[in-house]
Amino acid sequence: MKLLITGVSHKTAPVEVRECLAFREEALPAALADLKSREGVGEAVILSTCNRVEITVTTEDRFDPQAIVDSFLADQKSVSACFIEPHLYRHEGREAIHHLFRVAASLDSMVVGEPQILGQLKAAYAAAKDCGAVCGWLDGVVTRAFSVAKRVRSETGIGQMAVSVSYAAVELARKIFGSLAGRTIMIVGAGKMSELAARHLRRSGASHVFVTNRTHERAIEMAKLFQGTPVEYTRFVSMLPEVDIVIASSGAPHYILRRDDMQRVIAARRNKPMFLIDIAVPRNIEPSVNEIDNIFLYDIDDLQEVVNANLRERMKEADHAETLVAEEVERMMARLKVAEVTPTIVGLQEQLEQIRAGEVDKVRRKFGPFTAEQEQAMEALTRGIINKIAHGPISELRNHANHPDGVHVVAAIRKAFHLGD
C-alpha cells in the first residue's frame, strides 16, 4: 500500500492558487466519491481550509498515486498543471505521516499552536468517513494524528500563550483582575479589533458590555452583538466609575480620555483597579494616565510586545513538540510494519493447521476411532509440533518488520512455505 499527500499551503502558494484548488464543504462528498472510485485508490481524505488544501490517498502498490491525484485535480478544478505544479508539495510514506502529524499538532500553521486546524482536520476526516472514503489503515493513521495533537497540547505550552492582540488583552486582564467573572467592559468606538477583544473578554467571564460611539446607531448595532447596553457618547466618561475594562478604538484625532478625567474616575472607584486598552491609532488615551495608581494602560505597541514575546515562547515549545511528533512517527511506522507482516503470519498459521488436520485425519482413517483421551493426546501432540515449527518463522517476521531487509525475509518465508502471492 502506498500513501501520498499532495497539497498547497500558505507557505507554498498565494491565495489565488489556494482559491482555485479549494473544495467547498457541500462539494466534498461528491469529490471524495470521485477520488475513491478511481482505479487503485484505497482510501482518501480531502482537507480544505483558507490556508491549505491537501489530498491524502492510499493506493495499491502497482498504481501511481501522483498520477491519480493529478488526474483528479485536472478533472475537478480544470486548472493547468503548469499553473499549480510549482506550488504543490508531495509527501510519501513516512514523510506523509510526519507531515500529517505536524499539521494536526499545528506545527505547520500560519500561527504555530493555533487550535483551529485540528478541528478542521477532524471535520475532513468525518466527511471522508461518512461517505466510506476512509475504512482501512489510513483511518488508523489519521486518528493517531488526533492523539498526537492532543499529546502535544498536553505536554507542551504551545497553545497556552496569546499570539493575537485581542487575546493578549484577555491575558493581561486576567493578570490584573485574576478572574474576569463579573467584570464590566466599555467599548469606545466600533472597530473590528475592539469587537474581537470584547468577544474574548466576554467568553472569559466578563458580565456586561457597554458600547459608545460618535454615531449612536453604530453603538446600538454593536451592543446587540454582546447583549450589551449602548451609551450616548457624551455620557460615557461619567459612566466609567462602573467599568473595569475600557477598550478604546475611536477614530478621534485627539485624546478622548485624559489624565484629569481618569484621576476623577479612579477616585470615584475608590482605587479599585482599571484596565485600559488603547488600540486606536492615533491613540485615544493620554499616555500619562498610566502613571495613576491602579490604572493599567496598554496601547497597541504594548500589546504587540506581549504577542511577540509569546510567539518567541511558542517557538521554544514548538521545538519540544517537534521531538514528540518524531517519536510518534517512529511508533506509527513500527505499527504499520508489523501490520504488513500480519497477513503472512496468518497465512503461515492457516497452512500449517491445514497440514496438521490433514495428517490427523489420515491417522484416524487408518487406525479407526480413538478414545477421548487418545484424541486429546493427539491434538496436543500435533499442535505442539506445529507451534514449534511456526515459532521460528513468525519470530523472524516480527523481528524484521522494521528493518530495511524485512521485505526480503517476508518473501523468503512465503516462498519456503508456498504461501503464494
C-alpha positions in Angstrom: 0.0 0.0 0.0 1.3 3.5 -0.9 0.5 6.7 1.0 0.7 10.1 -0.7 -0.2 13.6 0.5 -0.5 16.3 -2.2 -1.1 19.9 -1.2 -0.6 23.6 -1.2 -0.5 25.9 1.8 0.1 29.5 2.8 3.8 28.6 2.8 3.9 27.4 -0.8 1.1 29.1 -2.7 -0.6 32.6 -2.9 -4.2 32.9 -2.1 -5.3 32.9 -5.7 -3.8 29.4 -6.2 -5.3 28.1 -2.9 -8.7 29.5 -4.0 -8.5 27.6 -7.3 -7.9 24.3 -5.5 -10.3 24.8 -2.6 -13.3 22.5 -2.1 -16.5 23.9 -0.6 -17.9 21.9 2.3 -21.0 21.0 0.3 -18.9 19.7 -2.6 -16.7 17.4 -0.5 -18.9 14.3 -0.6 -19.0 14.3 -4.5 -15.3 15.0 -4.7 -14.4 12.2 -2.3 -16.7 9.8 -4.2 -14.9 10.7 -7.4 -11.5 10.2 -5.9 -12.4 6.9 -4.1 -13.9 5.5 -7.3 -10.6 5.8 -9.3 -8.8 2.6 -10.0 -6.2 1.7 -7.4 -7.4 4.2 -4.7 -8.0 2.5 -1.3 -8.8 5.5 0.9 -8.9 9.3 0.6 -9.2 12.4 2.7 -9.6 16.0 1.4 -8.6 18.8 3.8 -9.6 22.3 2.5 -9.2 25.4 4.6 -8.3 29.1 3.8 -4.6 28.3 4.4 -4.2 24.9 2.9 -5.7 22.3 0.5 -4.4 18.7 1.0 -5.4 15.5 -0.7 -4.4 12.3 1.0 -4.7 8.9 -0.7 -3.7 5.3 -0.3 -3.3 3.2 -3.3 -2.3 -0.4 -4.2 1.4 -0.8 -4.8 1.1 -1.3 -8.5 -0.6 2.1 -9.0 1.0 5.6 -9.2 -0.8 7.8 -6.6 0.7 11.0 -8.0 -0.8 10.4 -11.5 -4.2 9.6 -9.9 -4.3 12.8 -7.8 -3.1 14.9 -10.7 -5.8 13.5 -12.9 -8.4 14.1 -10.2 -7.3 17.7 -9.8 -7.4 18.3 -13.5 -10.9 16.9 -13.7 -12.3 18.6 -10.6 -10.7 22.0 -10.9 -10.0 22.4 -14.6 -6.6 24.2 -13.9 -3.5 23.6 -15.9 -0.7 21.6 -14.3 1.8 24.3 -15.2 -0.2 26.7 -13.1 -0.3 24.7 -9.9 2.7 22.4 -10.1 5.3 25.0 -8.8 3.2 25.4 -5.7 2.5 21.8 -4.9 4.2 19.7 -2.2 4.1 15.9 -2.1 4.9 13.6 0.8 5.0 9.8 0.6 5.1 7.1 3.2 6.9 8.1 6.4 7.2 11.7 5.3 3.5 11.8 4.7 2.8 10.6 8.2 5.2 13.0 9.6 3.6 15.9 7.7 0.1 14.8 8.8 1.1 14.7 12.5 2.8 18.1 12.2 -0.4 19.6 10.6 -2.6 18.1 13.3 -0.3 19.4 16.0 -0.4 22.9 14.5 3.3 23.0 13.8 2.8 23.8 10.1 0.2 26.5 10.8 0.5 30.2 10.0 0.3 30.8 13.7 2.1 27.9 15.4 -0.1 26.4 18.1 -3.5 27.7 16.9 -6.2 25.1 17.7 -8.4 25.6 14.6 -6.5 23.3 12.3 -7.2 20.2 14.5 -11.0 20.9 14.3 -10.7 21.4 10.5 -8.8 18.1 10.2 -11.4 16.3 12.3 -14.2 17.7 10.1 -12.3 16.5 6.9 -12.0 13.0 8.4 -15.7 12.9 9.4 -16.7 13.9 5.9 -14.4 11.1 4.4 -15.8 8.6 7.0 -19.4 9.5 6.2 -19.0 8.6 2.5 -16.9 5.5 3.1 -13.7 7.0 1.7 -11.8 6.1 4.9 -12.1 2.5 6.0 -8.7 0.9 6.4 -5.2 1.7 7.7 -5.4 5.4 6.7 -8.2 5.6 9.3 -5.7 4.5 11.9 -3.1 6.9 10.8 -5.5 9.9 10.8 -7.0 9.1 14.2 -3.5 8.6 15.5 -2.7 12.2 14.3 -5.5 13.4 16.6 -3.9 11.6 19.5 -0.5 13.1 18.7 -2.1 16.6 18.6 -3.6 16.0 22.0 -0.3 14.9 23.4 1.5 17.9 22.0 -1.1 20.3 23.6 -1.0 18.5 27.0 2.8 18.0 27.2 3.9 21.4 25.8 2.9 25.0 26.3 2.5 25.5 22.5 -1.1 26.7 22.8 -1.1 28.5 26.1 0.2 32.0 25.2 -1.8 34.7 23.4 -0.5 35.4 19.9 -3.1 37.9 18.8 -3.6 41.4 20.1 -7.1 40.7 21.2 -6.1 37.5 23.0 -3.2 39.4 24.6 -5.7 41.9 26.0 -7.5 39.0 27.7 -4.3 37.5 29.1 -3.3 40.9 30.6 -6.8 41.4 32.0 -6.5 38.1 33.8 -3.2 39.1 35.3 -4.7 42.3 36.6 -8.0 41.0 38.0 -7.3 37.3 38.5 -10.8 36.2 37.5 -12.8 38.1 34.8 -16.1 36.8 36.2 -18.5 39.7 36.8 -16.2 42.4 35.2 -17.8 45.2 33.2 -16.4 46.4 29.8 -16.8 49.7 28.0 -16.1 49.8 24.2 -15.4 53.3 22.9 -15.5 53.2 19.1 -16.7 50.4 16.9 -13.5 49.0 15.3 -13.1 45.3 14.4 -10.2 44.8 16.8 -12.1 46.2 19.7 -15.0 43.9 18.9 -12.7 40.9 18.9 -11.1 41.9 22.2 -14.6 42.3 23.7 -15.7 38.9 22.4 -12.7 37.2 24.0 -13.2 39.1 27.3 -16.9 38.2 27.3 -16.1 34.5 26.7 -13.7 34.7 29.6 -16.4 35.7 32.1 -16.9 39.4 31.7 -20.6 40.0 32.7 -21.7 43.1 30.8 -20.6 45.3 27.8 -21.4 49.0 27.3 -20.8 50.4 23.9 -20.4 54.0 22.9 -19.7 55.6 19.5 -20.0 59.1 18.0 -22.6 57.6 15.7 -25.2 56.3 18.2 -26.8 53.9 15.7 -23.4 52.1 15.4 -23.2 51.8 19.2 -26.7 50.2 19.2 -25.7 47.8 16.5 -22.6 46.6 18.3 -24.3 46.4 21.7 -26.7 43.9 20.2 -23.7 41.6 19.4 -23.0 41.3 23.1 -26.5 41.7 24.5 -25.0 44.9 25.9 -26.0 48.4 26.5 -25.5 51.4 24.1 -24.4 54.6 25.8 -24.6 58.1 24.5 -21.1 59.3 23.5 -21.5 62.5 25.6 -22.2 60.4 28.7 -19.6 57.6 28.6 -16.9 59.3 30.8 -19.5 59.8 33.6 -20.2 56.0 33.5 -16.5 54.9 33.8 -16.6 54.5 37.6 -18.8 51.5 37.0 -16.4 50.0 34.4 -13.5 47.6 35.0 -12.1 47.4 31.4 -12.1 50.1 28.7 -11.3 49.2 25.1 -10.7 52.4 23.1 -10.7 52.3 19.3 -12.3 55.6 18.3 -11.2 57.4 15.2 -10.9 60.7 17.1 -7.8 62.7 16.1 -7.2 63.7 19.7 -7.2 62.1 23.2 -10.7 61.3 24.4 -9.5 60.3 27.9 -7.0 62.5 29.7 -5.2 62.2 32.9 -7.5 64.6 34.8 -10.6 62.5 33.7 -9.1 59.3 34.9 -8.0 60.7 38.2 -11.6 61.6 38.9 -12.7 58.2 37.7 -10.3 56.2 39.9 -11.2 58.3 42.9 -14.9 57.5 42.3 -14.0 53.8 42.1 -12.2 54.1 45.5 -9.0 53.0 43.8 -10.4 49.7 42.5 -8.1 48.7 39.5 -9.0 49.6 35.9 -7.6 48.1 32.7 -7.4 50.5 29.7 -6.7 49.0 26.3 -5.9 51.7 23.7 -5.8 50.1 20.3 -6.5 53.3 18.3 -4.0 55.0 16.0 -3.7 57.8 16.8 -4.0 57.0 20.5 -7.3 57.7 22.3 -5.9 57.8 25.8 -3.3 60.2 27.1 -0.1 58.1 27.9 0.4 59.7 31.3 -2.8 58.0 32.5 -0.5 55.0 33.1 1.2 56.9 35.9 -2.0 56.9 38.0 -2.1 54.2 40.7 -4.3 51.2 40.0 -4.8 52.1 36.3 -3.1 49.8 33.9 -2.9 51.3 30.4 -1.7 49.3 27.3 -1.5 50.7 23.8 -1.3 48.7 20.5 2.6 48.6 20.7 2.5 47.3 24.3 0.1 44.6 23.3 2.2 43.7 20.2 5.3 43.3 22.5 3.3 40.8 24.6 2.3 39.0 21.4 5.9 38.9 20.1 7.2 37.6 23.5 4.6 34.9 23.5 5.4 34.0 19.9 9.1 33.5 20.9 8.0 31.3 23.8 5.7 29.3 21.5 8.6 28.6 19.1 10.6 27.2 22.1 7.7 25.0 22.9 7.4 24.0 19.2 10.9 22.5 19.4 9.7 20.2 22.1 6.6 19.4 20.1 8.7 18.5 17.0 10.5 15.9 19.2 7.2 14.4 20.3 6.0 14.2 16.8 9.2 12.5 15.6 8.7 9.9 18.4 5.1 9.3 17.4 6.1 8.9 13.7 8.5 6.1 14.7 5.8 4.4 16.7 3.3 4.6 13.9 5.8 3.2 11.4 6.6 0.3 13.7 2.9 -0.5 14.0 2.4 -0.3 10.2 5.4 -2.6 9.6 4.0 -5.2 12.0 0.6 -4.9 10.3 2.3 -5.5 6.9 3.7 -8.9 8.0 0.4 -10.0 9.8 -1.2 -11.4 6.7 1.9 -13.6 6.1 1.8 -14.8 9.8 -1.9 -15.6 9.5 -1.3 -17.4 6.2 1.5 -19.5 7.6 -0.6 -20.5 10.6 -3.5 -21.4 8.5 -1.4 -23.5 6.1 0.3 -25.4 9.0 -3.1 -26.0 10.6 -4.4 -27.5 7.3 -1.4 -29.8 7.1 -1.8 -30.9 10.7 -5.6 -31.5 10.4 -5.0 -33.5 7.2 -2.4 -35.8 8.8 -4.6 -36.4 11.8 -7.4 -37.4 9.5 -5.2 -39.9 7.8 -4.3 -41.5 11.1 -7.9 -41.7 12.1 -8.9 -43.4 8.9 -6.0 -45.9 9.2 -6.4 -46.8 12.9 -10.1 -46.3 13.5 -11.8 -44.2 16.1 -9.9 -43.1 19.2 -10.9 -42.7 22.7 -11.5 -39.2 24.1 -8.1 -39.4 25.9 -6.3 -40.5 22.7 -7.9 -37.7 20.7 -6.9 -35.2 23.3 -3.3 -36.5 23.4 -3.0 -36.5 19.5 -4.4 -32.9 19.3 -1.9 -31.7 22.0 1.0 -33.5 20.3 0.4 -32.3 16.8 -0.5 -28.7 17.8 2.7 -28.6 19.8 4.8 -29.7 16.8 3.1 -27.1 14.5 3.6 -24.3 17.1 7.3 -25.2 17.4 7.7 -25.2 13.6 5.9 -21.8 13.2 7.7 -20.1 16.1 11.0 -19.5 14.2 9.5 -18.0 11.0 7.0 -15.9 12.9 9.7 -14.5 15.2 11.8 -13.6 12.2 8.9 -11.9 10.5 8.2 -9.8 13.6 11.8 -9.0 14.3 12.5 -7.9 10.7 9.2 -5.9 10.3 11.0 -2.6 11.0 14.3 -3.5 9.2 15.1 -2.4 5.6 15.6 -6.1 4.7 12.2 -7.1 6.1 10.6 -7.4 2.7 13.2 -10.0 1.7 12.6 -12.0 4.8 8.8 -12.0 4.1 9.4 -13.0 0.5 11.7 -15.9 1.6 9.3 -17.3 4.2 6.3 -17.0 1.8 8.4 -18.9 -0.8 9.6 -21.6 1.6 6.1 -22.3 2.8 4.4 -22.0 -0.6 2.1 -19.2 0.6 1.6 -17.8 -2.9 1.2 -14.1 -3.8 
